[in-house]
Amino acid sequence: MALAVSEVNQANISPRIKFENPDWESIAEAGCLCADMHVHTDCSDSNSSIKRLLEIARSRNVGIAVTDHNLISSLEGMDLDKEDVFIIPGMEVSTSDGPHILTYFYEINDLRDFWQENIRPRLQACPWLALRDCTTEKLLDLLEDQNCVVSGAHPMGYLGSNKGVEICNRKGYLSDETISRLDAYEVICGGMTREDNIEAIMSFRKYGLGITGGSDGHIAEDLGSVVTVSKAHDVESFLNNILKGENAVRGSEKDFPRRALTGLTSFYHFLDHTPSVLRVQSYQMAMTIKRGTKRKISKRN
């Protein structure tokens, strides 16, 4: 759906959400923390080591939420309290019905326990793919009593796919009630188009959600191109401010060549898991067809 120029301008002048290259130095001088809340490492489908990402984060004075697909290996053995980079322990969960859900934990031990009990048993042969027996609603049930913040990654999905909660809602796959169980929407995702990010901005208020932003970086140099900004001093206050609506998002999307490079990087990592990829994609396509058929029958009745 094409957006009016006035809507684009309104998104740009929002006091909390602005499409601009983040000025990391000015953010720090204002006494705020900022973090790229959607970053991938070579633990999943990126070539970027956690060591390299921390080097860049340190040089740019940017925090980082490590959000690998269904995995947390890059954080293993780290004492986050002793790191000189602001790190939020996280994970991007790929649900079996399509949407990707970003989870941010206050304590790394809580993330480890949740992963061990609920994610590890559901991993596919390719661990980055959609989990077995874990729809969006099921995941939200599992997260209900966890001390974490939950955000819908790239709400409009990628290239019309069901990898976002908002696009699934518009297709009739997810209810308003289900989406309202989230804590936030990723209102600027560096891998999305400007149009899709604006759609996310226009939608998050409908559900009374908070906001997060991240580069969805699979390339080290993407780190910090989109940041979540907060007048906070640690992970607890940073995440609490998201829940209270007292944070901001600044950033801009990748240009087409960088988006293409990101896609190729991710594609390369999936090549070794082609059978699993095809199996999962076939399953999700069948689910989509089934849901679409049910909708048509329901409308006719």
C-alpha positions in Angstrom: 0.0 0.0 0.0 1.5 3.3 -1.1 1.9 5.9 1.7 1.1 9.6 1.4 4.0 12.0 1.6 2.4 13.6 4.6 2.6 10.2 6.4 6.2 9.9 5.6 6.9 13.4 6.9 4.9 12.7 10.1 7.0 9.6 10.8 10.1 11.7 10.3 9.1 14.4 12.7 8.0 12.1 15.5 9.9 13.0 18.7 10.5 9.3 19.4 11.1 7.8 16.0 13.3 9.5 13.4 14.8 8.3 10.2 18.4 9.6 10.4 21.9 8.4 10.8 22.4 8.1 14.5 24.9 10.5 16.1 26.4 8.2 18.6 28.7 10.8 20.2 25.8 13.3 20.7 23.7 10.5 22.2 26.4 9.7 24.8 27.0 13.4 25.5 23.3 13.7 26.3 23.7 11.0 29.0 21.8 8.3 27.1 22.6 4.8 26.2 22.0 3.5 22.7 22.0 -0.1 21.5 21.5 -1.8 18.1 18.9 -4.2 19.2 19.0 -6.6 16.3 22.4 -8.0 15.5 23.5 -11.4 14.2 26.8 -13.2 14.6 28.5 -16.2 13.1 26.6 -18.2 15.6 23.8 -18.2 13.1 23.6 -16.8 9.6 26.3 -14.0 9.7 30.1 -13.9 9.1 30.6 -11.5 12.0 32.3 -12.8 15.1 31.2 -11.5 18.5 34.8 -10.2 18.9 34.7 -8.1 15.8 31.2 -6.8 16.7 32.4 -5.8 20.1 35.4 -4.0 18.6 33.1 -1.9 16.4 30.6 -1.3 19.2 33.4 -0.1 21.4 34.8 2.3 18.8 31.3 3.8 18.1 30.2 3.9 21.7 27.1 1.8 20.7 25.5 -1.0 22.8 24.5 -4.3 21.2 21.8 -6.9 21.6 23.0 -10.2 20.2 19.9 -11.7 18.6 20.9 -14.8 16.7 18.2 -17.1 15.3 17.2 -19.5 18.0 20.8 -19.7 19.4 22.8 -18.0 22.1 26.3 -19.5 21.7 28.0 -16.2 21.1 27.2 -15.1 24.6 28.5 -18.3 26.3 31.3 -17.8 28.7 30.8 -14.0 28.8 30.5 -12.1 32.0 28.4 -9.2 30.7 29.0 -7.1 33.9 32.7 -7.1 33.2 32.5 -6.1 29.5 33.2 -2.5 28.5 30.4 -2.6 26.0 26.8 -2.3 26.9 25.3 -5.8 26.0 21.7 -6.9 26.1 21.3 -10.7 26.2 18.8 -11.7 23.5 17.7 -14.0 20.8 15.5 -13.9 17.7 13.1 -16.8 17.8 11.8 -18.1 14.4 8.3 -19.4 15.1 6.8 -22.4 13.2 4.0 -20.2 11.8 6.4 -17.6 10.4 6.9 -14.5 12.5 10.3 -13.7 14.0 10.2 -12.6 17.7 12.9 -10.7 19.4 13.5 -11.5 23.0 15.6 -9.4 25.4 16.4 -10.8 28.8 17.4 -8.8 31.9 19.8 -11.6 33.0 21.9 -13.8 30.8 21.3 -16.8 33.1 17.6 -16.4 32.6 18.2 -16.5 28.8 20.3 -19.6 29.1 17.7 -21.4 31.2 14.9 -20.4 28.8 16.9 -21.6 25.8 17.8 -24.9 27.4 14.3 -25.7 28.5 12.2 -24.3 25.6 14.2 -23.6 22.5 16.9 -26.3 22.3 14.4 -29.2 22.2 12.6 -27.6 19.3 15.6 -26.9 17.0 15.5 -28.2 13.5 18.5 -29.8 11.7 19.3 -26.2 10.6 18.9 -24.5 14.0 18.3 -21.1 12.5 15.1 -22.2 10.9 11.5 -22.1 12.3 11.3 -24.1 15.5 9.3 -27.3 15.7 5.9 -27.1 17.4 6.3 -23.4 18.4 3.8 -21.1 16.9 3.8 -17.4 17.8 1.0 -18.0 20.4 2.9 -20.9 21.8 6.1 -18.9 22.2 4.2 -16.1 23.9 2.8 -18.7 26.3 6.3 -19.9 27.1 7.5 -16.3 27.6 4.6 -15.3 29.8 6.4 -15.7 33.1 9.9 -14.8 31.9 11.7 -11.7 32.9 12.2 -10.3 29.5 11.0 -7.8 26.9 9.4 -9.2 23.7 9.4 -7.3 20.4 8.0 -8.2 16.9 10.9 -8.2 14.5 10.4 -6.5 11.1 6.6 -6.5 11.6 5.8 -6.3 7.8 7.9 -9.4 7.0 10.5 -9.6 4.3 9.4 -9.6 0.6 5.8 -10.4 1.5 6.8 -13.4 3.7 5.1 -14.2 7.0 8.3 -13.3 9.0 6.5 -10.4 10.7 3.6 -10.3 13.1 1.9 -7.3 11.5 1.8 -8.8 8.0 0.3 -12.0 9.5 -2.3 -10.0 11.3 -3.3 -8.3 8.0 -3.5 -11.6 6.3 -5.8 -12.8 9.1 -3.3 -15.3 10.6 -2.7 -13.6 13.9 -5.3 -11.8 16.0 -5.1 -8.3 17.5 -5.3 -10.1 20.9 -2.2 -12.1 20.1 -0.2 -9.1 19.0 -1.2 -7.2 22.0 0.7 -9.7 24.1 3.9 -8.3 22.7 5.8 -5.6 24.5 7.0 -3.7 21.4 7.3 -3.5 17.7 10.6 -3.1 15.9 9.6 0.2 14.2 12.9 0.7 12.3 14.6 -2.4 11.0 17.6 -1.7 8.9 16.9 -4.5 6.5 13.4 -3.4 5.6 12.2 -0.7 3.1 11.2 2.7 4.3 7.6 2.0 3.3 7.4 -1.1 5.5 9.1 0.6 8.4 6.5 3.4 8.2 3.7 0.8 8.2 5.2 -0.6 11.4 5.3 2.9 12.9 1.7 3.5 12.0 0.7 0.1 13.5 2.4 -0.1 16.9 0.1 2.5 18.5 -2.9 0.4 17.6 -1.9 -2.3 20.1 -0.5 0.0 22.8 3.1 -1.3 22.3 6.5 0.1 23.0 9.2 0.5 20.3 12.6 -0.9 19.5 14.9 -0.5 16.6 17.9 -2.4 15.2 20.0 -2.9 12.0 19.2 -6.6 11.6 22.9 -6.6 10.9 24.5 -9.7 9.3 27.5 -7.6 8.2 29.7 -6.1 11.0 29.7 -2.6 9.5 25.9 -2.4 9.8 26.3 -2.2 13.6 24.7 0.9 15.0 23.0 2.1 11.8 19.7 1.8 13.7 19.7 2.2 17.5 17.3 2.3 20.4 18.0 5.3 22.6 17.2 5.5 26.4 18.1 7.7 29.4 19.3 4.6 31.2 22.4 3.3 33.0 22.1 -0.5 32.8 20.1 -3.3 31.1 17.3 -3.2 33.6 16.6 0.5 33.3 17.1 0.4 29.5 14.5 -2.4 29.1 12.2 -0.9 31.6 12.1 2.3 29.6 10.9 0.4 26.6 8.0 -1.0 28.6 7.2 2.5 29.9 7.4 4.2 26.5 10.3 6.3 27.6 12.8 5.6 24.8 13.4 6.6 21.2 14.6 5.0 17.9 17.0 6.5 15.4 18.3 5.0 12.2 18.1 4.5 8.5 17.7 1.5 6.3 20.4 -0.1 4.3 20.7 0.8 0.6 19.9 -1.9 -2.0 23.5 -3.1 -2.5 23.9 -3.6 1.3 20.6 -5.4 1.5 21.6 -7.6 -1.3 24.9 -8.4 0.3 23.1 -9.2 3.5 20.8 -11.6 1.6 23.8 -13.3 0.0 25.6 -13.7 3.3 22.5 -15.3 4.9 21.9 -17.5 1.8 25.4 -18.8 1.8 25.0 -20.1 5.4 21.8 -21.9 4.6 23.3 -23.8 1.6 24.6 -26.5 3.9 21.1 -27.1 5.2 19.2 -27.1 1.9 17.0 -30.3 2.7 16.0 -28.8 6.1 15.3 -25.4 4.5 13.0 -27.0 1.8 11.2 -29.1 4.4 10.5 -26.1 6.6 9.5 -23.8 3.7 7.1 -26.5 2.4 5.5 -26.9 5.8 5.0 -23.1 6.2 3.6 -22.8 2.7 1.1 -25.6 3.4 0.1 -23.8 6.6 -0.4 -20.6 4.6 -2.6 -22.3 2.0 -4.6 -24.0 4.8 -5.2 -20.7 6.6 -6.1 -18.9 3.3 -8.6 -21.7 2.5 -10.2 -21.4 5.9 -10.5 -17.6 5.5 -12.3 -18.0 2.2 -14.7 -20.5 3.5 -15.4 -18.3 6.6 -16.1 -15.3 4.3 -18.5 -17.3 2.2 -20.3 -18.5 5.3 
